[in-house]
């Protein structure tokens, strides 16, 4: 009787694993973000999402930021708890890029207390990036000097990158605690670093061994309040994502390989196959789950499939995500 029960348990486990670990050359990983926003979501993350990640055989996880609600207080205890929970999803193999809720929103007046967003970012970097990830050396993980949240790595012929682009117009609006021009100087420096890192990532993707490029960030670059470019005279009432969008489109067209942008920040959970337009038809966009849509996405990359190099499945029920943005 005991042997039958054990055998049955093994069969069930193997069937769950087989859902994700299919026998082909497709590269699969998990992307999630904009969660947990509530205590209930934090519990469900542990009870529902984490076990499926554990049995899925995934090489790594990407968390695209916003590990808390923008209305929750920001303090060292909360920050350490968030780090512990996120990194426990797949110990040593979670690539995290920050969101606006994680630092730029920490100066809101309703928080107890509101704190400097720049001081919070410094603390976040110290907590999240002081220890190296426990991934294979062949993944060639690199981090940008001064901006450790910006990472690149390779896995089975796919180039990956994270860039630090957040909501609040990429940190250009709602500066409440810091000197405005000090904050803008930091934004310009981060924009410059992001541009250099994106170009570096595309350069790496030109290698003959690379078949596709995946870029992850937090902000939704399609939701903008202003369309003007940001300048020294107008540093805030402008499109804070314009530079990133231009680099993505131009470099994708030059690369002529499949490129995927993953982000969160907005409620839509959808796929945009026309993000690059006619100039870069190889550039796709995934607006990932989160923002009270509780799920994670299994991203499947098959670079040799010209018609559909990227496919997306809901982690919790393994159904295909076909919703168009």
N, C-alpha and C positions, 0 to 999 in steps of 0.2 A: 504493500500500500504506500509506504514511504517512498519507494523507488518510483512508483507511478507518479506521485505528486511532484517529485523532483524533476522527472522527465517532462512532465507537463509544464512546469515552471520554466524550464530551459527552452522548450518549444515556443512558449509565449514570448520570452525575451528575444529569441532569435527572430521571431516574426516582426517584433517592433524594430529591431535593428535593421532588418531587411528593407523596411520602408524607406530608410534614408541611405543605407550603404549599398546601393545598387551596383552590380558588377559591370561598369563601363568606365570610360575615361573622363567622365564628367567631374569637375571640381565642385564640391559642395561645402558651404559654410553657413553659419547662422548670423543674421544681422538683426539687431533689435535696438530700441532706444525709446526715449520719451516715456520711460517707466523705470521704477514704480513711482506713481504720483500719489498713492494713498497707502495707508497701512494694509488695506485689503489687497491691493495689487502686490505689495511686498510679500504677503503671505502666499498669494497665488503664484508669484514668480518662483518661490521656493517649491511649492507643491506641484505645479503643472509644467512650467517651462523648463526649469532646471533638470528634472528627471529625464525629459525627452532629449535635452542636449547631451546629457551623460551617456545615454544608450545609442545616440545617433552616429557615433564614430566620426564626429566632425573634427577637422584639424585645428580650428580656431573659431572664435566668436568676435564679431565687431559690434561694439556698443556705440551708437552714434549720438550719445549725449542726452542731457536732461534726465538725470537719475532721481530727480525730485520735482515736485510742483514748484512753480515760481512763487507761490504764496507761503511756502514753508521756510522756517528760519534757517539761517546759515551759521553753523558753528563747527568747531573742530570735532566734537563728538559725532555729529551727524555726518560729517565728511568722511571720517574713518569708517563709520558703519556702512556708508554707501560703497566705499572702496572694497570693504570685506565682502559685501554681498555680490557686487559685480564680478569681482575676481573669482568668486567661488563658483560662478556659472561653468567655468572650465579652467580650473586652476593653472595659472602660468601661461594661459593661451587666450587671453581676452585683450583685444586692441580697443582702447577707449579714446574717443575724441570728445572734448567738452561741449556742453550746450549752454545757452544763455541762462537757463534756470540754475545752472550749477555755479555761475559766478557773476554775470552782468546784472542779474536780477537781485543780487544779495543786498543792494543798497535801497530797496523799496522801503518807503516810510512805514508801511504797516508791519514790517518784520520787527522782531524783538530780540536784539536790536538790529537796525540796518547797519551794514558795515561797508567798508571800502571794497569796491569790486576788484580793484587792482591788487589789494592785499589778499583777497579771497583767491584770485587766480594764482598768486605766488604760492599760497598754501596748498591749493589743489595740485599744482605741479609737483610740489614736494611729496604729497601723499601718494599720488597715482604713478609717478614716473621715477621714483628713486630706486626702484628695484627692477632689474631686467626680467623680461619674460622668459619662461622655460620652454622655448621652442627650439626646434632643430636648427643647427648652425647653417644648414643648407638653405634655410628660408631667407638668409641674408638680411636680417632686420637692421634697418638704419633709422636713427632719429636725428632730427635737425638740431643743430647747435643753438641753444637758447630757447628753442621751441620743441621740447621733447614730446609733446602731444602729436606733432607731425611725424609720422612714421612711414616707411616703405618696407615691403617684404615681397618675397616671391614664393609661390607654391604651385608646383606641377605645371609650369608653363604659363601661369597667370601672374601679372604684376599687380600689387595692391598698394594703396596709399591712403593716409588720412591727412586732412587739412583742417585747420582750426578756423572754421567759419560758423558764426553763431547768429541767433536771432537778434532782436533789438537793432535791426539794420546793421548787423555785424558789429555790434558794440558801439555804434555811433550815436545812439539816442538814449534818453533816460539816464544820464549820468547824474546821480544824486549826491554822492558823498565825496567823490574825487574832484580835483580841479579839472574843469572841462578840457582845457588845452593839454594838460598832462595826459588825460585819457585819450584825446585825439592823437597825440604823438605816439602812444602805445598802439593805437589802432593802425596808424599808417605803417608802423614798424612790422606789425603782425601781417598786414596786407602784403607788404614787400616780401616777407618771409614765405607767406603762402604762395605767392606768385612764383618765387624761386623754387619752392618745393614741388609745385605742380609741374613746372617745366622739367625739373630733375626726374620726376616720375615718368613723364612722357618719354624722356630721353632713355631711361632704363627700359621702357616698353618697346623701344625700337630694336632691341636685341632679337636675333633670329630665334632664340629659344623661347621667346614670349609670344603668346597668341592673343592675349586680351589684357585690358587694364581695368581695374575696379578702383574707384575713388570714393571715399566716405567722408561726410561732414555732417554737421547738425542742421544747419539752416536750410530752409526751403528757398532757393534763389528765384523761384518764379513768383513769389508773393512780395511785391515791392510797393511802397507807397509813393516814392518819387522815382522818376526815370532819368534825371540829370546825373552826369558823372560827378563823383566826389572830387572837390578841389580844395585848395588851401582857404579860399574865400567861402566855400560852402562845404564844410566837412561832414555835416549831419543830415541835412534835408536833400538827400541824394540817394542813388542806388548803390548801397554798400556791397552789393554782390556783383556789380557789373564787371569788374576786372576778372573775377573768377570765371564768370560765364564766358567772357571773351576768350580766355586762355583755353577753357575746356573745348569750345567750339573750334577754334583755330587749330589747336594741337591735335584734336581728334581727326579733323579733316586731313591733316598732314600724316598722321600715323597710319590711317587706313587699316586699322584693326578694330575689333569690337571694344567699345569703351562704355562702362556703366558708372553713373553717379548714383550713390545711395545717400539719402538724407532723411531726416524726420521733420519735426518742428510744427507741422500742420496736420489737421485731422484726416486728410485724404490718405487712403491706403490703396495705392494704385501704381500702374506702370505707364510710363510715357515713352513710347517707341519713336517718337518724333522730336525729342528734346533738341537734337542737333540741327533740325530743319534740313533743308535741301543741301546746305553746305557741308553738313556732317551727319549723314544718315546713319552712321555707325555709332552715334552717341545716344545711349538710352538713359532713362532716369527711373529709379525706384523711390517713391515716397513711401517709406516704410511704416509698419504698424507702430502704434503708440498714441500718445495724446488721447487716452481713454479708449483706444482700440486695443484691447489686451490680446497680444499675440507676438510672435516673432516670425521671421521669414527665413526659410531655407533657400538660399540663392544657389542656383545651379549654373555653372559656366561651361559651355561647350564651344570653344573658340572656332572649331572647324565647321560649325553649323552656320552657314551664311544667313539663312532665313531667321533663325532663332538662336543666337549665341548665348542668350540669357533666358532662364526660366525661373519662376518663383513659386514656392509652395508655402502655405501656412503651416507653421510648425505644429500647432496643436491638433490639426485634423488631417494634415498631409494633402489638402485640396489645392489645386492650382489657383494662383492669383491671376485672374484675367481682367480685372477692373482697369479700364483705361483712364488716365488722368485727363 
